[in-house]
């Protein structure tokens, strides 16, 4: 736990909640949340090493399961866009520019993975609304 020591409890919860906010933003972008998107989120939580940033890996590892993640986010009163803006500011404040980029890239990759989990059988799996959101 190298990175957790850099953050207070509320900041750490912001990092965890950012994953749920990305999920909420992407899964609701096309107006419907489906089981494949929940499955994609669950898969992400089981594969922290799929991400380049050590911080992202540590944040994911600190989340017990999808229910815990969504419960943590549920306790946070910030709206999705405000929460993600707070996440961005926190990362900008704590890290050098190259590290900031790597961390933010991981969270965008999460959004793309979730968006790609569902969609049409023929054509693009990521809807226009989801691409606009990304």
C-alpha positions as CSV (number, residue, x, y, z in Angstrom):
1,X,0.0,0.0,0.0
2,X,2.3,2.7,-1.2
3,X,-0.2,5.2,-2.5
4,X,-2.9,5.0,0.1
5,X,-0.6,6.7,2.6
6,X,-0.6,9.8,0.4
7,X,-4.3,10.3,0.9
8,X,-6.7,10.9,3.7
9,X,-9.8,8.7,4.1
10,X,-12.1,11.1,2.1
11,X,-9.6,11.4,-0.7
12,X,-9.2,7.6,-0.9
13,X,-13.0,7.3,-1.1
14,X,-13.0,9.8,-3.9
15,X,-10.5,7.6,-5.8
16,X,-12.7,4.5,-5.2
17,X,-15.9,6.3,-6.1
18,X,-14.4,7.6,-9.3
19,X,-14.6,4.1,-10.6
20,X,-18.3,3.9,-9.8
21,X,-18.9,7.4,-11.3
22,X,-17.2,6.2,-14.5
23,X,-19.4,3.2,-14.5
24,X,-22.5,5.2,-13.9
25,X,-21.6,7.8,-16.5
26,X,-20.9,5.2,-19.2
27,X,-23.6,2.7,-18.4
28,X,-26.3,5.4,-18.4
29,X,-25.0,7.4,-21.4
30,X,-27.2,5.5,-23.9
31,X,-30.2,5.6,-21.5
32,X,-30.0,2.0,-20.4
33,X,-27.9,0.1,-17.9
34,X,-27.6,-3.6,-18.7
35,X,-26.2,-6.7,-17.2
36,X,-23.2,-6.8,-19.5
37,X,-22.0,-3.5,-18.2
38,X,-22.2,-4.7,-14.6
39,X,-20.3,-7.8,-15.7
40,X,-17.7,-5.6,-17.3
41,X,-17.3,-3.6,-14.1
42,X,-17.0,-6.8,-12.1
43,X,-14.3,-8.0,-14.5
44,X,-12.3,-4.8,-14.1
45,X,-12.4,-5.2,-10.3
46,X,-10.9,-8.6,-10.6
47,X,-8.1,-7.5,-12.9
48,X,-6.3,-4.6,-11.3
49,X,-3.0,-5.5,-13.1
50,X,-4.7,-4.7,-16.4
51,X,-4.0,-1.1,-15.7
52,X,-0.7,0.8,-16.1
53,X,-0.9,3.0,-13.0
54,X,0.2,1.5,-9.7
55,X,-2.3,3.9,-8.0
56,X,-5.2,2.5,-10.1
57,X,-4.2,-1.0,-9.3
58,X,-4.0,-0.2,-5.6
59,X,-7.4,1.6,-5.6
60,X,-9.0,-1.4,-7.3
61,X,-7.3,-3.9,-5.0
62,X,-8.8,-1.9,-2.0
63,X,-12.3,-2.5,-3.2
64,X,-13.8,-5.8,-1.9
65,X,-16.4,-6.3,-4.5
66,X,-18.9,-4.5,-6.8
67,X,-21.4,-4.1,-4.0
68,X,-18.8,-2.4,-1.8
69,X,-17.8,-0.1,-4.6
70,X,-21.4,0.9,-5.4
71,X,-22.1,1.3,-1.7
72,X,-19.1,3.6,-1.2
73,X,-20.3,5.7,-4.1
74,X,-23.9,5.6,-2.7
75,X,-22.7,7.3,0.5
76,X,-21.1,10.1,-1.5
77,X,-23.6,13.0,-2.1
78,X,-21.6,14.5,-5.0
79,X,-23.1,14.3,-8.5
80,X,-21.2,12.2,-11.0
81,X,-19.7,15.2,-12.9
82,X,-18.7,17.0,-9.6
83,X,-17.2,13.8,-8.2
84,X,-15.1,13.2,-11.4
85,X,-14.0,16.8,-11.4
86,X,-12.9,16.4,-7.7
87,X,-11.1,13.2,-8.8
88,X,-9.3,15.1,-11.5
89,X,-8.3,18.0,-9.2
90,X,-7.0,15.5,-6.6
91,X,-4.9,13.7,-9.2
92,X,-3.6,17.0,-10.6
93,X,-2.6,18.1,-7.1
94,X,-0.9,14.9,-5.9
95,X,1.0,13.8,-9.0
96,X,3.4,14.9,-11.7
97,X,2.0,15.5,-15.2
98,X,3.2,12.2,-16.6
99,X,1.7,10.2,-13.7
100,X,-1.5,12.2,-13.9
101,X,-1.9,11.2,-17.6
102,X,-1.3,7.5,-16.8
103,X,-3.9,7.5,-14.0
104,X,-6.5,9.4,-16.1
105,X,-5.9,7.2,-19.0
106,X,-6.7,4.2,-16.9
107,X,-10.1,5.6,-15.9
108,X,-10.9,6.5,-19.5
109,X,-10.0,2.9,-20.4
110,X,-12.4,1.7,-17.7
111,X,-15.1,3.8,-19.3
112,X,-14.4,2.4,-22.8
113,X,-14.3,-1.1,-21.5
114,X,-17.7,-0.7,-19.9
115,X,-19.2,1.0,-22.9
116,X,-17.9,-1.7,-25.2
117,X,-19.5,-4.4,-23.0
118,X,-22.9,-3.9,-24.6
119,X,-24.3,-2.7,-27.8
120,X,-25.5,-4.0,-31.1
121,X,-24.5,-7.3,-32.5
122,X,-23.8,-5.7,-35.9
123,X,-21.9,-2.4,-36.0
124,X,-20.4,-0.4,-33.2
125,X,-20.7,-1.7,-29.7
126,X,-20.1,1.8,-28.3
127,X,-23.0,4.1,-28.9
128,X,-22.7,7.7,-30.1
129,X,-23.8,8.8,-26.7
130,X,-21.1,6.8,-25.0
131,X,-18.5,8.1,-27.3
132,X,-19.6,11.7,-26.6
133,X,-19.4,10.9,-22.9
134,X,-15.9,9.6,-23.2
